Amino acid sequence: MESVHDDRCFSNTFQEYNGEHMLREDGRLKDSLSKKIEAEIERLLERLYRGLGDEDEDSVSVYTGMGGVALLHLHLYSTLKQDFGQLECALDCIRQPLRKLKGHRISFLCGDAGPLALGAVIYNKLGNRAASEDCLKRLIGLQNAVCTDPSLPDELLYGRAGYLYALLFVRTHLGNDSINTDVIHRVYKCIIDSGISMSQQERWQHPLMYAWHEKHYLGAAHGLAGIFYVLMLVQDESLKKHVEDLIRPSIEYMLTLRFPSGNCPSSIGSSTGDKLVHWCHGAPGWIHMFISAYKLFGEDRYLQAAKACADVIWSRGLLKKGFGLCHGISGNAYAFLAMYKLTDDQAYLYKAYKFATVMMERNVRVRVPDHPYSLFEGLAGTIYFLADLLHPKNAKFPAFDLP
């Protein structure tokens, strides 16, 4: 690939979509495209298994540790051949995180909630009901700390939105009866009340505001886009007034913050300017919020905002930082799969596939992340994306979309 002047990304030299049909009748990627991807998944899995021995044994989170590899195997079980061997691999991977729970972090990605939620689901699918219920009880037991500790943030990576996601993840897999609605509502309301309080104290013109480390972040990992996205995952008629009166006007405020390019700032008053095109900071995270808003409210401006995000990702999303989900090419490519699912426009599927071809080239040099085999920084996330690309209508961004 050819470098652009900005050393953050490669130039996108791909041709625009020419109308070629990319799918089989059953909605899977057509065989001439999928065979290469399937072979690459097998190759990368072998590389993953060889490399995991070099990872830090204390790295157990879903974000950078064995929890994320467990989620990958659960995903492969669901998307490929319903192979119980994948569930056994998922169980092997989650045992260590369950033994090393920290007790002081509460999110799905970086806290105890992720391994506990995964343990509840994996044990249930393997028929070990007692172990599943133990994980579930411990997960639900975190709610008091989540809702009473004023020092906790509200964002996705370390905060309350990440805990809420863990509850919704379990419900999606095990049914609504697995977690009482009152628990969901309590955490949801805690996040809402926190946002109202900060907005009122700091006299913002919109009803919800959040901060992480005293900075008003806006992206998916630490900021408003991620919080609002997770809140909109809670589909409950009794919460409709919160969505209309609080979340919607706050998203309207975010519409006013975008750069002319279509990209989105990482934080209010950010010194980085229009530079970051990452899922964690920038358009690749915001696009999922805009898509959800369009689905909920039907307003064309949200669709147009999502399209503008997709355009800037196509232009500047081939990141040199690597192939990962958080700040890499896989995470950016998920934006195109989300747009394809929304619009049925195969031009977006083409763009996702083209980003995949970059990751499958052996001669593309990108930076080596701190955790090169992990889900959100490294190889496990690339494999997760490639598996989703085979069934694009079922694609879900891991630990963000609901499975």
C-alpha positions as CSV (number, residue, x, y, z in Angstrom):
1,M,0.0,0.0,0.0
2,E,1.1,3.6,-0.6
3,S,1.5,6.0,2.3
4,V,-0.3,9.3,2.5
5,H,1.3,12.4,3.9
6,D,-0.4,11.8,7.2
7,D,1.6,8.9,8.6
8,R,-1.4,7.5,10.5
9,C,-2.8,5.7,7.4
10,F,-2.1,4.2,4.0
11,S,-3.6,5.8,0.9
12,N,-6.7,4.1,-0.3
13,T,-6.0,3.2,-3.9
14,F,-8.9,0.9,-4.4
15,Q,-11.4,1.5,-7.2
16,E,-14.9,2.4,-6.3
17,Y,-17.6,-0.4,-6.3
18,N,-18.5,-1.4,-9.8
19,G,-21.8,-3.2,-9.1
20,E,-20.5,-6.7,-8.9
21,H,-22.8,-9.0,-6.9
22,M,-20.9,-10.3,-3.9
23,L,-23.4,-12.7,-2.2
24,R,-24.8,-16.2,-2.6
25,E,-28.6,-16.7,-2.4
26,D,-28.3,-17.6,1.3
27,G,-26.7,-14.2,2.1
28,R,-23.2,-15.6,2.6
29,L,-20.3,-14.1,0.8
30,K,-19.9,-15.9,-2.6
31,D,-17.5,-18.8,-2.8
32,S,-14.9,-17.1,-4.9
33,L,-14.5,-14.5,-2.1
34,S,-15.1,-16.6,1.0
35,K,-12.7,-19.4,0.3
36,K,-9.7,-17.1,0.6
37,I,-11.1,-15.7,3.9
38,E,-11.8,-19.2,5.3
39,A,-8.2,-20.2,4.5
40,E,-6.9,-17.1,6.1
41,I,-8.9,-17.7,9.3
42,E,-7.4,-21.2,9.6
43,R,-3.9,-19.8,9.1
44,L,-4.4,-17.0,11.6
45,L,-5.9,-19.4,14.2
46,E,-2.7,-21.5,14.0
47,R,-0.7,-18.3,14.5
48,L,-2.9,-17.2,17.4
49,Y,-2.4,-20.5,19.2
50,R,1.4,-20.4,18.7
51,G,1.5,-16.9,20.0
52,L,-0.7,-17.0,23.0
53,G,2.0,-18.6,25.1
54,D,4.0,-15.4,24.8
55,E,1.1,-13.3,26.3
56,D,1.2,-11.9,29.8
57,E,-0.5,-14.5,32.1
58,D,-2.1,-11.7,34.1
59,S,-3.7,-10.3,31.0
60,V,-7.2,-11.8,31.4
61,S,-9.6,-9.1,30.2
62,V,-11.8,-9.3,27.2
63,Y,-10.0,-6.3,25.8
64,T,-6.4,-7.5,25.8
65,G,-6.4,-10.9,27.5
66,M,-7.8,-14.5,27.4
67,G,-11.3,-13.3,28.0
68,G,-11.3,-11.9,24.5
69,V,-10.0,-15.1,23.0
70,A,-12.8,-16.9,24.8
71,L,-15.3,-14.5,23.2
72,L,-13.7,-15.2,19.8
73,H,-14.2,-19.0,20.2
74,L,-17.8,-18.4,21.3
75,H,-18.2,-16.4,18.1
76,L,-16.7,-19.1,16.0
77,Y,-19.0,-21.6,17.5
78,S,-22.0,-19.4,16.6
79,T,-20.9,-18.4,13.1
80,L,-19.1,-21.3,11.6
81,K,-20.2,-24.9,12.2
82,Q,-21.8,-25.1,15.7
83,D,-18.7,-27.1,16.6
84,F,-18.7,-27.9,20.3
85,G,-14.9,-28.0,20.1
86,Q,-15.0,-24.2,19.8
87,L,-17.1,-24.1,23.1
88,E,-14.5,-26.3,24.8
89,C,-11.8,-23.9,23.6
90,A,-13.9,-21.0,24.9
91,L,-14.1,-22.7,28.3
92,D,-10.4,-23.4,28.4
93,C,-9.8,-19.7,27.7
94,I,-12.2,-18.3,30.3
95,R,-11.1,-20.4,33.2
96,Q,-8.0,-18.4,33.9
97,P,-9.8,-15.0,33.8
98,L,-12.5,-16.4,36.2
99,R,-9.7,-17.4,38.6
100,K,-8.1,-13.9,38.5
101,L,-11.0,-11.5,38.9
102,K,-9.8,-8.2,40.2
103,G,-12.8,-7.2,42.3
104,H,-12.5,-3.5,41.5
105,R,-13.4,-3.2,37.8
106,I,-16.9,-3.7,36.6
107,S,-17.0,-3.4,32.8
108,F,-17.3,-6.1,30.1
109,L,-14.2,-5.2,28.3
110,C,-11.7,-4.4,31.1
111,G,-13.4,-5.7,34.3
112,D,-14.8,-8.7,36.1
113,A,-18.2,-8.4,34.3
114,G,-16.8,-9.7,31.0
115,P,-15.4,-13.0,32.2
116,L,-18.4,-13.6,34.5
117,A,-20.9,-12.9,31.6
118,L,-18.9,-15.2,29.3
119,G,-18.6,-17.9,31.9
120,A,-22.4,-17.8,32.4
121,V,-23.0,-18.2,28.7
122,I,-20.3,-20.7,27.9
123,Y,-21.1,-23.0,30.9
124,N,-24.8,-22.8,30.0
125,K,-24.2,-23.9,26.4
126,L,-22.1,-26.8,27.6
127,G,-24.8,-27.9,30.0
128,N,-23.1,-27.0,33.3
129,R,-26.0,-25.2,34.8
130,A,-24.5,-24.9,38.3
131,A,-21.3,-23.2,37.1
132,S,-23.4,-20.9,34.8
133,E,-25.7,-19.8,37.7
134,D,-22.7,-19.1,39.9
135,C,-21.2,-16.8,37.3
136,L,-24.5,-15.2,36.8
137,K,-25.0,-14.6,40.6
138,R,-21.6,-13.0,40.9
139,L,-22.2,-10.8,37.8
140,I,-25.6,-9.5,39.2
141,G,-23.9,-9.0,42.6
142,L,-21.7,-6.3,41.1
143,Q,-24.7,-4.0,40.7
144,N,-24.5,-2.5,44.2
145,A,-21.0,-1.3,43.6
146,V,-21.9,-0.1,40.1
147,C,-24.8,2.0,41.4
148,T,-23.4,3.3,44.7
149,D,-19.7,4.0,44.0
150,P,-19.6,7.7,43.0
151,S,-16.0,7.3,41.8
152,L,-16.9,5.0,38.9
153,P,-17.0,6.4,35.4
154,D,-20.0,5.9,33.0
155,E,-18.1,5.0,29.8
156,L,-17.9,1.7,28.0
157,L,-14.3,0.6,28.6
158,Y,-14.1,0.8,32.4
159,G,-17.4,2.1,33.5
160,R,-21.2,1.6,34.0
161,A,-22.0,1.4,30.3
162,G,-19.6,-1.5,30.1
163,Y,-21.4,-3.3,33.0
164,L,-24.8,-2.6,31.4
165,Y,-23.5,-4.2,28.2
166,A,-22.5,-7.3,30.2
167,L,-26.0,-7.7,31.5
168,L,-27.5,-7.3,28.0
169,F,-25.0,-9.8,26.6
170,V,-26.2,-12.5,29.0
171,R,-29.8,-11.7,28.4
172,T,-29.3,-12.0,24.6
173,H,-27.8,-15.4,25.0
174,L,-29.8,-16.9,27.9
175,G,-33.1,-15.1,27.7
176,N,-34.7,-12.2,29.5
177,D,-35.5,-14.3,32.5
178,S,-31.8,-14.8,33.2
179,I,-31.5,-11.2,34.6
180,N,-34.4,-9.4,36.2
181,T,-35.6,-6.3,34.4
182,D,-35.3,-4.3,37.6
183,V,-31.5,-4.9,37.5
184,I,-31.3,-3.5,34.0
185,H,-33.4,-0.5,34.8
186,R,-31.4,0.3,38.0
187,V,-28.1,0.4,36.1
188,Y,-29.7,2.3,33.2
189,K,-31.2,4.9,35.5
190,C,-27.9,5.3,37.3
191,I,-26.1,6.1,34.1
192,I,-28.9,8.5,33.1
193,D,-28.9,10.3,36.5
194,S,-25.1,10.6,36.4
195,G,-25.4,12.3,33.0
196,I,-28.1,14.7,34.1
197,S,-26.2,15.6,37.2
198,M,-23.0,16.5,35.3
199,S,-24.9,18.4,32.6
200,Q,-26.8,20.5,35.3
201,Q,-23.7,21.1,37.4
202,E,-21.6,22.3,34.4
203,R,-24.6,24.1,32.8
204,W,-24.5,22.3,29.4
205,Q,-27.3,23.2,27.0
206,H,-28.1,19.5,26.4
207,P,-29.4,17.1,29.0
208,L,-26.7,14.5,29.4
209,M,-22.9,14.9,29.8
210,Y,-20.2,12.5,30.9
211,A,-16.5,12.7,31.6
212,W,-13.6,10.3,32.1
213,H,-10.5,11.5,34.0
214,E,-12.1,15.0,34.0
215,K,-12.2,15.1,30.2
216,H,-15.4,15.1,28.1
217,Y,-14.6,12.3,25.7
218,L,-17.0,11.8,22.7
219,G,-16.0,8.5,21.1
220,A,-17.0,4.9,21.6
221,A,-14.5,3.7,24.2
222,H,-14.5,6.5,26.8
223,G,-17.2,8.9,25.6
224,L,-20.7,9.9,24.8
225,A,-21.0,7.9,21.6
226,G,-20.4,4.6,23.4
227,I,-22.6,5.5,26.3
228,F,-25.5,6.5,24.2
229,Y,-25.1,3.5,21.9
230,V,-25.3,1.1,24.9
231,L,-28.3,3.0,26.4
232,M,-30.1,2.6,23.0
233,L,-29.6,-1.1,23.1
234,V,-32.1,-1.3,26.0
235,Q,-35.4,-1.7,24.2
236,D,-38.1,-1.0,26.8
237,E,-41.2,1.0,26.2
238,S,-41.1,2.2,29.8
239,L,-37.8,4.0,29.1
240,K,-39.0,5.7,25.9
241,K,-39.3,9.1,27.6
242,H,-35.6,9.0,28.6
243,V,-34.7,8.2,25.0
244,E,-36.8,11.0,23.5
245,D,-36.2,13.7,26.2
246,L,-32.6,13.0,27.2
247,I,-30.6,10.8,24.7
248,R,-32.0,12.2,21.5
249,P,-31.3,15.9,22.2
250,S,-27.8,14.9,23.4
251,I,-27.1,13.2,20.1
252,E,-28.4,16.3,18.3
253,Y,-25.7,18.2,20.2
254,M,-23.1,15.7,18.9
255,L,-24.2,16.4,15.3
256,T,-23.0,19.9,15.7
257,L,-19.5,18.9,16.8
258,R,-18.5,17.0,13.6
259,F,-15.6,18.1,11.4
260,P,-16.3,19.3,7.9
261,S,-14.6,16.1,6.6
262,G,-17.3,13.9,8.2
263,N,-14.9,12.8,11.0
264,C,-15.7,13.3,14.6
265,P,-13.6,14.7,17.5
266,S,-12.2,12.6,20.3
267,S,-13.2,15.0,23.0
268,I,-14.6,18.4,23.6
269,G,-11.8,20.9,23.1
270,S,-9.5,18.2,21.7
271,S,-6.1,19.3,20.7
272,T,-5.7,16.5,18.2
273,G,-8.0,18.1,15.7
274,D,-9.3,16.1,12.7
275,K,-6.7,13.3,12.9
276,L,-8.1,10.2,14.7
277,V,-10.1,7.7,12.6
278,H,-10.4,5.0,15.2
279,W,-13.3,3.0,16.7
280,C,-12.2,4.3,20.1
281,H,-11.9,7.9,19.0
282,G,-13.5,9.2,15.8
283,A,-16.0,8.3,13.1
284,P,-15.7,4.5,13.3
285,G,-17.2,4.6,16.8
286,W,-19.7,7.4,16.2
287,I,-21.2,5.7,13.1
288,H,-22.8,3.0,15.2
289,M,-24.5,5.6,17.4
290,F,-25.8,7.4,14.4
291,I,-27.1,4.1,12.9
292,S,-29.0,3.3,16.1
293,A,-30.4,6.8,16.2
294,Y,-31.6,6.5,12.6
295,K,-33.3,3.1,13.4
296,L,-35.0,4.6,16.5
297,F,-36.1,8.0,15.3
298,G,-36.2,7.6,11.5
299,E,-34.6,11.1,10.9
300,D,-32.6,11.3,7.7
301,R,-30.0,13.5,9.3
302,Y,-28.7,10.6,11.3
303,L,-28.4,8.5,8.2
304,Q,-26.6,11.2,6.4
305,A,-24.2,11.6,9.4
306,A,-23.5,7.8,9.2
307,K,-22.8,8.0,5.5
308,A,-20.4,10.9,6.1
309,C,-18.6,8.8,8.7
310,A,-18.4,5.9,6.3
311,D,-16.9,8.2,3.6
312,V,-14.1,9.4,5.8
313,I,-13.4,5.8,7.0
314,W,-13.1,4.7,3.4
315,S,-10.7,7.6,2.7
316,R,-8.6,7.5,5.9
317,G,-9.3,4.2,7.7
318,L,-6.5,2.0,6.5
319,L,-4.6,2.6,9.7
320,K,-0.9,1.9,10.2
321,K,-1.5,1.3,13.9
322,G,-2.5,-2.3,13.0
323,F,-5.3,-4.6,12.2
324,G,-7.1,-4.6,15.5
325,L,-10.6,-3.5,16.6
326,C,-10.0,-0.6,18.9
327,H,-7.7,1.5,16.7
328,G,-7.1,-0.6,13.6
329,I,-8.4,-1.7,10.3
330,S,-10.8,-4.4,11.5
331,G,-12.6,-2.0,13.8
332,N,-12.9,0.5,11.0
333,A,-14.1,-2.2,8.5
334,Y,-17.0,-3.0,10.9
335,A,-18.4,0.4,10.1
336,F,-19.0,-0.7,6.5
337,L,-20.7,-4.0,7.6
338,A,-23.0,-1.9,9.8
339,M,-23.9,0.3,6.9
340,Y,-24.4,-2.7,4.6
341,K,-26.8,-4.2,7.1
342,L,-28.7,-0.9,7.4
343,T,-28.9,-0.1,3.7
344,D,-28.5,-3.4,1.8
345,D,-26.1,-1.4,-0.4
346,Q,-23.3,-3.9,-1.5
347,A,-21.0,-0.9,-2.1
348,Y,-20.4,-1.0,1.7
349,L,-19.9,-4.7,1.7
350,Y,-17.3,-4.2,-1.1
351,K,-15.5,-1.7,1.1
352,A,-15.4,-4.1,4.1
353,Y,-14.0,-6.8,1.8
354,K,-11.4,-4.5,0.4
355,F,-10.2,-3.6,3.9
356,A,-10.0,-7.3,4.6
357,T,-7.8,-7.9,1.6
358,V,-5.3,-5.4,3.1
359,M,-5.2,-7.5,6.3
360,M,-4.7,-10.7,4.3
361,E,-1.7,-9.3,2.4
362,R,1.6,-10.6,3.8
363,N,3.7,-7.6,2.8
364,V,1.7,-4.9,4.6
365,R,3.8,-3.5,7.5
366,V,1.8,-2.1,10.4
367,R,2.8,-1.4,14.0
368,V,2.9,-4.3,16.4
369,P,0.5,-3.6,19.3
370,D,1.3,-4.2,23.0
371,H,-0.9,-7.3,23.0
372,P,-0.5,-8.7,19.4
373,Y,-2.8,-11.7,19.9
374,S,-5.6,-10.0,21.8
375,L,-9.2,-9.3,20.7
376,F,-9.2,-5.5,20.7
377,E,-5.6,-4.8,19.8
378,G,-4.5,-7.8,17.8
379,L,-5.0,-11.0,16.0
380,A,-8.1,-12.4,17.7
381,G,-10.0,-9.3,16.6
382,T,-8.9,-9.7,13.0
383,I,-10.1,-13.3,13.0
384,Y,-13.4,-12.2,14.6
385,F,-14.0,-9.7,11.8
386,L,-13.1,-12.1,9.0
387,A,-15.5,-14.7,10.4
388,D,-18.2,-12.0,10.4
389,L,-17.4,-11.0,6.9
390,L,-18.4,-14.5,5.7
391,H,-22.0,-13.8,7.0
392,P,-22.2,-10.1,6.6
393,K,-25.9,-9.7,7.5
394,N,-25.2,-11.3,10.9
395,A,-22.0,-9.2,11.6
396,K,-21.8,-7.7,15.1
397,F,-19.0,-5.6,16.5
398,P,-17.7,-7.7,19.5
399,A,-18.4,-6.4,23.0
400,F,-20.3,-3.5,21.5
401,D,-23.2,-4.9,19.4
402,L,-25.4,-7.5,21.0
403,P,-24.7,-11.0,19.7
